[in-house]
Amino acid sequence: MARSLTGLVLALFFHLSFAQGWPAKPVHIIAPFAPGGTADTLGRIVAQKLTESLKESFIVENRPGAGGALGSDLVAKAAPDGYTLVVSGIASHVLAPAVQGTPYDPVRDFTHIALFGGPPAVLAVNPSLGVKDLREFVALAKSRPGKMSYGSPGNGTQGQLVAELFKQRAGIDLQHVPYKGASAAVADLIAGHIQAVSTTLTTASGQIRAGRAIGLAISADARLPDFPDVPTFGEMGYPDLVATVWFSLSGPANMPADIVTRLNAEVNRALQLPDVRERLKTEGIVPTLMDAKAFGAFVASEVKRWAPIVKASGAKPG
């Protein structure tokens, strides 16, 4: 008994001493999506600021595949020492587990550290459709049940799920056309092959600004300063359609609490820097600051919220 107690005390002492010396070597952040996407961009912005503030290299590595599950699983299986982290988010930690199943549990197998935020979804149409706002779009869809289509970045993506929830609330029948990425969906919208698209505001913003697409509604809780003419779904009568394609920072389960607290504080500080806020503003991203405990609870609530919507949508891996 005494030997066990001694071992426990030594392990605790080692754990605390190790944490106090962190980081003593480069920290690797896995971005589980391809370079150039929002996860990659946010990961690199935060990594640069952490490198500057903590005086140690934070290196972003892209490990795309399986809707973010491939890279996330690598981190779930890594040592919880604070040297292997992941750009987590709704795609890899909420939607992928619900749509296709993952080898990890999105809550139990991770330490959720800090929320970055993310862009809202937007429902946009080609101007040739002849509708000026969401009410006119709903009226037109009701007059053509099952004959209008919308595109999304793919099966089980936030774009599809926001549109499916909107369809339920509005009582309309739209055909879903899944694409292998948001850019292809927006391109087909502009070409007139589909009537609408549901994707991140980041992806569609250039076409909306150029007048080649009309943003009917965004899933933010308030209008965004850079897009003052695009109303929220809430304004248009759908108050529960508030959702962001959020991204965050997580690590393996059971990371030392003081490392988690320090990382959370440093990430939140970085997100408030003027140059970072200005960069995110152009992407339609408003940072959301939470402590680690609140963020962990947020992840669990998002899993609970979206799982039944995924099931109702019939989303399949693809």
C-alpha positions in Angstrom: 0.0 0.0 0.0 2.8 2.4 1.0 4.7 1.5 -2.2 1.6 2.2 -4.3 1.1 5.5 -2.6 4.7 6.5 -3.1 4.4 5.6 -6.8 1.3 7.7 -7.1 3.0 10.7 -5.5 6.1 10.4 -7.7 3.9 10.1 -10.8 2.0 13.2 -9.8 5.3 15.1 -9.1 6.7 14.1 -12.5 3.4 15.1 -14.2 3.5 18.5 -12.6 7.2 19.1 -13.2 6.8 18.0 -16.8 3.9 20.4 -17.3 5.8 23.3 -15.8 8.6 22.9 -18.3 6.2 22.8 -21.3 6.9 23.5 -24.1 10.5 22.3 -24.2 10.4 21.2 -27.9 8.4 21.8 -31.0 4.6 21.2 -30.8 2.9 19.5 -33.7 -0.6 20.6 -34.7 -2.4 18.2 -37.1 -4.7 19.9 -39.6 -6.9 17.0 -40.7 -7.9 18.6 -44.0 -6.1 19.7 -47.1 -3.9 22.8 -47.3 -5.7 26.1 -48.1 -9.0 25.3 -46.3 -10.4 27.1 -43.3 -9.0 24.5 -40.8 -5.5 24.9 -42.3 -5.7 28.7 -42.4 -6.9 29.0 -38.8 -4.4 26.4 -37.6 -1.5 28.3 -39.1 -2.7 31.7 -37.8 -2.9 30.3 -34.3 0.3 28.3 -34.6 2.2 31.5 -35.6 0.9 33.4 -32.6 1.7 30.5 -30.2 5.2 30.3 -31.6 5.7 34.0 -30.9 4.2 34.0 -27.4 5.5 30.6 -26.1 9.0 30.9 -27.7 8.8 27.4 -29.2 7.8 26.2 -32.6 4.2 25.2 -33.3 4.3 23.3 -36.6 1.1 22.6 -38.6 1.0 19.3 -40.5 -1.8 18.4 -43.0 -3.2 14.9 -42.6 -6.4 15.0 -44.7 -8.8 12.1 -45.1 -12.2 10.6 -44.1 -13.8 14.0 -43.3 -11.1 14.9 -40.8 -11.2 11.6 -39.0 -7.8 10.3 -40.2 -5.8 13.1 -38.7 -8.0 13.3 -35.6 -7.5 9.6 -34.9 -3.7 10.0 -35.0 -4.0 12.7 -32.2 -6.5 10.6 -30.2 -3.9 7.8 -30.0 -1.0 10.2 -29.3 0.7 10.7 -25.9 -1.2 13.3 -23.8 1.9 15.4 -23.2 0.9 18.6 -25.0 3.2 18.0 -28.0 0.6 16.6 -30.4 -2.6 18.7 -31.0 -5.3 18.8 -33.7 -7.3 21.5 -35.4 -10.6 20.0 -34.4 -14.1 21.1 -35.4 -17.7 20.3 -36.2 -16.7 18.3 -39.3 -14.3 15.9 -37.6 -15.8 15.8 -34.1 -19.5 16.1 -34.7 -20.5 15.3 -38.2 -18.0 12.5 -39.2 -18.8 10.4 -36.1 -22.5 10.8 -36.8 -22.4 10.2 -40.6 -19.8 7.4 -40.9 -18.6 6.5 -37.5 -15.1 7.0 -36.3 -12.5 4.9 -34.4 -12.5 7.6 -31.7 -15.2 9.0 -29.4 -15.3 12.8 -30.1 -15.8 13.7 -26.4 -14.2 10.9 -24.4 -11.0 10.5 -26.4 -9.9 14.2 -26.6 -9.0 17.1 -24.4 -10.9 20.0 -25.9 -8.8 23.1 -25.3 -10.0 26.2 -27.1 -12.6 27.3 -29.7 -11.4 29.4 -32.6 -14.9 30.1 -34.1 -15.9 29.7 -37.7 -17.9 31.1 -40.6 -21.7 30.7 -40.7 -23.4 28.8 -43.5 -25.1 30.8 -46.2 -28.0 29.9 -48.5 -27.4 31.5 -51.8 -29.1 31.5 -55.2 -28.3 32.5 -58.8 -29.9 35.9 -59.6 -31.5 34.3 -62.7 -33.8 32.4 -60.3 -35.7 35.7 -59.9 -36.1 35.7 -56.1 -34.9 38.6 -54.0 -35.2 37.2 -50.5 -35.8 34.0 -48.5 -39.6 34.4 -48.4 -39.8 34.5 -52.2 -37.5 31.5 -52.4 -39.8 29.5 -50.1 -42.8 30.5 -52.1 -41.2 29.4 -55.3 -40.0 26.1 -53.8 -43.6 25.4 -52.6 -44.9 26.0 -56.1 -42.4 23.5 -57.5 -42.2 20.7 -55.0 -39.2 18.4 -55.6 -38.2 20.3 -58.8 -35.6 22.6 -57.4 -32.2 21.6 -56.2 -29.5 22.9 -53.9 -25.8 21.9 -53.8 -23.6 21.4 -50.8 -19.9 20.6 -50.2 -20.9 16.9 -49.7 -22.9 14.4 -47.8 -22.9 15.0 -44.1 -21.4 18.5 -44.3 -22.7 21.4 -42.3 -23.9 22.9 -45.6 -26.2 19.9 -46.2 -27.4 19.8 -42.6 -28.3 23.5 -42.4 -30.2 23.2 -45.6 -32.0 20.0 -44.4 -33.0 21.7 -41.2 -34.2 24.7 -43.1 -36.3 22.4 -45.4 -38.0 20.9 -42.4 -38.8 24.2 -40.8 -40.0 25.8 -44.1 -42.0 22.7 -45.3 -40.3 22.7 -48.7 -38.9 19.9 -50.9 -35.5 20.5 -52.4 -33.3 17.9 -54.1 -29.9 17.7 -52.6 -26.9 17.6 -55.0 -23.7 16.7 -53.1 -20.4 17.9 -54.4 -16.8 17.0 -53.6 -16.1 20.4 -52.1 -17.7 23.7 -51.7 -16.0 25.4 -54.7 -17.5 23.0 -57.2 -21.0 23.6 -55.8 -20.6 27.3 -56.0 -19.3 27.0 -59.6 -22.4 25.0 -60.6 -24.6 27.6 -59.0 -23.1 30.4 -61.0 -23.3 28.2 -64.2 -27.0 27.7 -63.5 -26.9 23.9 -63.0 -28.5 24.1 -59.6 -30.9 26.7 -58.1 -29.3 27.2 -54.7 -26.2 26.4 -52.7 -25.7 25.9 -48.9 -22.1 26.3 -47.9 -19.8 28.4 -45.7 -20.1 32.1 -46.2 -16.3 32.1 -46.6 -16.6 30.0 -49.8 -19.5 32.0 -51.4 -18.5 35.5 -50.2 -16.6 36.4 -53.4 -19.5 35.6 -55.7 -22.0 37.4 -53.4 -19.8 40.5 -53.4 -19.5 40.4 -57.2 -23.3 40.1 -57.6 -23.1 36.7 -59.2 -25.0 35.1 -56.3 -27.6 36.4 -53.9 -27.1 35.6 -50.2 -30.6 34.9 -48.9 -29.7 34.1 -45.3 -26.8 33.2 -43.1 -26.8 31.0 -40.0 -25.2 33.6 -37.7 -27.0 35.0 -34.7 -26.6 38.6 -36.1 -25.8 40.2 -39.4 -22.1 40.5 -40.1 -20.5 44.0 -40.7 -18.9 42.9 -43.9 -22.2 41.5 -45.3 -24.8 44.0 -44.0 -27.3 43.1 -46.8 -27.5 39.4 -46.0 -30.0 38.7 -43.2 -29.9 35.9 -40.7 -32.2 32.9 -40.8 -33.5 34.2 -37.5 -34.6 37.5 -38.9 -36.5 35.6 -41.7 -38.5 33.5 -39.2 -36.2 30.6 -38.4 -34.7 31.3 -35.0 -33.2 27.9 -34.4 -31.1 28.0 -37.6 -28.0 29.4 -35.8 -24.9 27.4 -36.6 -21.3 28.0 -37.5 -18.8 25.7 -39.2 -16.6 26.0 -36.1 -13.0 25.0 -35.7 -10.9 24.6 -32.5 -7.8 23.2 -30.8 -7.9 19.8 -29.1 -5.4 17.2 -27.9 -5.5 13.6 -26.6 -7.6 12.8 -23.6 -6.0 13.4 -20.1 -3.6 16.2 -21.0 -2.1 18.0 -17.9 -4.6 20.6 -16.7 -2.0 23.5 -16.5 -1.0 22.9 -20.1 -4.6 23.1 -21.1 -5.2 26.2 -19.1 -2.1 27.9 -20.5 -3.0 27.0 -24.1 -6.6 28.1 -23.7 -5.4 31.5 -22.4 -2.8 31.9 -25.2 -5.3 31.0 -28.0 -7.9 33.4 -26.6 -5.3 36.1 -26.4 -4.2 35.5 -30.0 -7.8 35.6 -31.3 -8.2 39.1 -29.8 -5.1 40.6 -31.5 -6.1 43.3 -34.0 -4.3 41.7 -37.0 -5.9 38.3 -36.3 -9.4 39.8 -35.8 -9.1 41.7 -39.1 -8.0 38.6 -41.0 -10.9 36.6 -39.6 -13.4 39.4 -40.3 -12.8 39.1 -44.0 -13.6 35.4 -43.7 -16.9 36.0 -41.9 -15.5 34.6 -38.7 -16.1 36.1 -35.3 -13.9 34.5 -32.6 -15.8 32.9 -29.7 -13.9 32.9 -26.5 -14.5 30.1 -23.9 -12.4 28.5 -21.2 -11.6 24.9 -21.6 -14.3 23.6 -19.4 -17.0 25.6 -21.2 -15.6 24.5 -24.6 -15.7 20.8 -23.7 -19.3 21.2 -22.7 -20.0 23.0 -26.0 -18.5 20.1 -28.0 -20.8 17.6 -26.1 -23.8 19.8 -26.8 -23.0 20.0 -30.5 -22.8 16.2 -30.7 -26.1 15.9 -29.0 -27.7 18.6 -31.2 -26.6 17.5 -34.7 -26.8 13.7 -34.3 -30.6 13.5 -34.8 -30.4 16.0 -37.7 -27.8 13.8 -39.4 -30.0 10.8 -38.9 -33.1 12.6 -40.3 -31.1 13.9 -43.3 -30.1 10.4 -44.4 -26.6 11.6 -44.9 -24.2 8.9 -46.0 -20.4 8.8 -46.2 -19.2 10.1 -49.5 
